Amino acid sequence: MKIYNSKLYVGIALIIIIALICVTFKLRVTWWSFIDIFFFFIAAFSQLMALTLGAKIPPAGAKLSMIAFISLLLGGVALIGEAIAWSVIL
């Protein structure tokens, strides 16, 4: 069983991401500092919906799973971009 194909693990990841948003809200002082966590949230939510809807509508599950993968990649790029931006700013 792969982790990203388990509703339990993806649900836990979504809860952790929501908790990170709440905990780090005061630390994110500019609007663009939310881009990475936004893409990670979209990735987890899309994968959870892919697993939920994919059982009844496989094409929708496949598209949502692809959206989740692309969002995960964009989240990683955004995280690296934010790290570079903060190192230049500070």
Phi and psi restraints in degrees (value plus and minus 20) as a CYANA .aco file:
   2 LYS   PHI    -108.6   -68.6
   2 LYS   PSI     127.6   167.6
   3 ILE   PHI     -81.9   -41.9
   3 ILE   PSI     -60.9   -20.9
   4 TYR   PHI     -95.5   -55.5
   4 TYR   PSI     -22.0    18.0
   5 ASN   PHI    -126.1   -86.1
   5 ASN   PSI      -4.8    35.2
   6 SER   PHI    -133.4   -93.4
   6 SER   PSI     103.7   143.7
   7 LYS   PHI     -82.0   -42.0
   7 LYS   PSI     -55.3   -15.3
   8 LEU   PHI     -83.1   -43.1
   8 LEU   PSI     -70.2   -30.2
   9 TYR   PHI     -88.2   -48.2
   9 TYR   PSI     -59.0   -19.0
  10 VAL   PHI     -88.8   -48.8
  10 VAL   PSI     -57.9   -17.9
  11 GLY   PHI     -83.3   -43.3
  11 GLY   PSI     -60.9   -20.9
  12 ILE   PHI     -85.3   -45.3
  12 ILE   PSI     -60.5   -20.5
  13 ALA   PHI     -82.3   -42.3
  13 ALA   PSI     -60.7   -20.7
  14 LEU   PHI     -84.0   -44.0
  14 LEU   PSI     -61.4   -21.4
  15 ILE   PHI     -84.9   -44.9
  15 ILE   PSI     -60.8   -20.8
  16 ILE   PHI     -83.7   -43.7
  16 ILE   PSI     -60.5   -20.5
  17 ILE   PHI     -85.3   -45.3
  17 ILE   PSI     -61.9   -21.9
  18 ILE   PHI     -83.2   -43.2
  18 ILE   PSI     -60.5   -20.5
  19 ALA   PHI     -84.0   -44.0
  19 ALA   PSI     -59.7   -19.7
  20 LEU   PHI     -83.8   -43.8
  20 LEU   PSI     -57.5   -17.5
  21 ILE   PHI     -81.4   -41.4
  21 ILE   PSI     -65.0   -25.0
  22 CYS   PHI     -86.8   -46.8
  22 CYS   PSI     -62.4   -22.4
  23 VAL   PHI     -90.8   -50.8
  23 VAL   PSI     -59.3   -19.3
  24 THR   PHI    -117.6   -77.6
  24 THR   PSI      -7.9    32.1
  25 PHE   PHI     -81.4   -41.4
  25 PHE   PSI     -63.8   -23.8
  26 LYS   PHI     -90.1   -50.1
  26 LYS   PSI     -45.1    -5.1
  27 LEU   PHI     -98.2   -58.2
  27 LEU   PSI     -42.6    -2.6
  28 ARG   PHI    -111.7   -71.7
  28 ARG   PSI      73.3   113.3
  29 VAL   PHI    -107.7   -67.7
  29 VAL   PSI     -39.2     0.8
  30 THR   PHI    -134.8   -94.8
  30 THR   PSI     139.6   179.6
  31 TRP   PHI     -85.6   -45.6
  31 TRP   PSI     -54.1   -14.1
  32 TRP   PHI     -97.2   -57.2
  32 TRP   PSI     -29.0    11.0
  33 SER   PHI     -99.1   -59.1
  33 SER   PSI     -24.4    15.6
  34 PHE   PHI    -114.9   -74.9
  34 PHE   PSI     -23.0    17.0
  35 ILE   PHI     -83.9   -43.9
  35 ILE   PSI     -63.6   -23.6
  36 ASP   PHI     -84.9   -44.9
  36 ASP   PSI     -66.7   -26.7
  37 ILE   PHI     -88.6   -48.6
  37 ILE   PSI     -50.3   -10.3
  38 PHE   PHI     -82.6   -42.6
  38 PHE   PSI     -68.1   -28.1
  39 PHE   PHI     -86.9   -46.9
  39 PHE   PSI     -55.4   -15.4
  40 PHE   PHI     -86.9   -46.9
  40 PHE   PSI     -58.3   -18.3
  41 PHE   PHI     -83.8   -43.8
  41 PHE   PSI     -66.6   -26.6
  42 ILE   PHI     -81.5   -41.5
  42 ILE   PSI     -58.4   -18.4
  43 ALA   PHI     -84.1   -44.1
  43 ALA   PSI     -66.8   -26.8
  44 ALA   PHI     -87.3   -47.3
  44 ALA   PSI     -63.2   -23.2
  45 PHE   PHI     -84.9   -44.9
  45 PHE   PSI     -63.6   -23.6
  46 SER   PHI     -83.9   -43.9
  46 SER   PSI     -60.3   -20.3
  47 GLN   PHI     -87.1   -47.1
  47 GLN   PSI     -58.9   -18.9
  48 LEU   PHI     -83.9   -43.9
  48 LEU   PSI     -61.8   -21.8
  49 MET   PHI     -88.5   -48.5
  49 MET   PSI     -53.7   -13.7
  50 ALA   PHI     -83.8   -43.8
  50 ALA   PSI     -60.8   -20.8
  51 LEU   PHI     -90.3   -50.3
  51 LEU   PSI     -54.5   -14.5
  52 THR   PHI     -94.8   -54.8
  52 THR   PSI     -69.3   -29.3
  53 LEU   PHI    -100.3   -60.3
  53 LEU   PSI     -45.5    -5.5
  54 GLY   PHI     -83.4   -43.4
  54 GLY   PSI     -43.8    -3.8
  55 ALA   PHI     -88.7   -48.7
  55 ALA   PSI     -53.8   -13.8
  56 LYS   PHI    -120.4   -80.4
  56 LYS   PSI     -53.7   -13.7
  57 ILE   PHI    -149.5  -109.5
  57 ILE   PSI      66.3   106.3
  58 PRO   PHI     -76.7   -36.7
  58 PRO   PSI     -59.3   -19.3
  59 PRO   PHI     -83.8   -43.8
  59 PRO   PSI     -57.3   -17.3
  60 ALA   PHI     -86.8   -46.8
  60 ALA   PSI     -59.3   -19.3
  61 GLY   PHI     -83.2   -43.2
  61 GLY   PSI     -59.6   -19.6
  62 ALA   PHI     -86.4   -46.4
  62 ALA   PSI     -61.0   -21.0
  63 LYS   PHI     -87.9   -47.9
  63 LYS   PSI     -61.8   -21.8
  64 LEU   PHI     -85.2   -45.2
  64 LEU   PSI     -56.1   -16.1
  65 SER   PHI     -85.8   -45.8
  65 SER   PSI     -58.0   -18.0
  66 MET   PHI     -86.9   -46.9
  66 MET   PSI     -60.4   -20.4
  67 ILE   PHI     -81.9   -41.9
  67 ILE   PSI     -60.3   -20.3
  68 ALA   PHI     -83.2   -43.2
  68 ALA   PSI     -62.1   -22.1
  69 PHE   PHI     -85.5   -45.5
  69 PHE   PSI     -64.2   -24.2
  70 ILE   PHI     -84.8   -44.8
  70 ILE   PSI     -59.9   -19.9
  71 SER   PHI     -84.2   -44.2
  71 SER   PSI     -57.6   -17.6
  72 LEU   PHI     -84.0   -44.0
  72 LEU   PSI     -63.1   -23.1
  73 LEU   PHI     -83.0   -43.0
  73 LEU   PSI     -64.8   -24.8
  74 LEU   PHI     -84.3   -44.3
  74 LEU   PSI     -54.6   -14.6
  75 GLY   PHI     -83.9   -43.9
  75 GLY   PSI     -60.5   -20.5
  76 GLY   PHI     -85.0   -45.0
  76 GLY   PSI     -62.2   -22.2
  77 VAL   PHI     -84.1   -44.1
  77 VAL   PSI     -61.6   -21.6
  78 ALA   PHI     -84.7   -44.7
  78 ALA   PSI     -58.3   -18.3
  79 LEU   PHI     -83.3   -43.3
  79 LEU   PSI     -64.0   -24.0
  80 ILE   PHI     -85.4   -45.4
  80 ILE   PSI     -62.8   -22.8
  81 GLY   PHI     -82.4   -42.4
  81 GLY   PSI     -60.7   -20.7
  82 GLU   PHI     -86.7   -46.7
  82 GLU   PSI     -59.0   -19.0
  83 ALA   PHI     -82.6   -42.6
  83 ALA   PSI     -62.4   -22.4
  84 ILE   PHI     -85.7   -45.7
  84 ILE   PSI     -64.1   -24.1
  85 ALA   PHI     -82.3   -42.3
  85 ALA   PSI     -63.2   -23.2
  86 TRP   PHI     -88.5   -48.5
  86 TRP   PSI     -52.9   -12.9
  87 SER   PHI     -89.4   -49.4
  87 SER   PSI     -52.0   -12.0
  88 VAL   PHI     -95.5   -55.5
  88 VAL   PSI     -61.1   -21.1
  89 ILE   PHI     -86.7   -46.7
  89 ILE   PSI     -65.5   -25.5
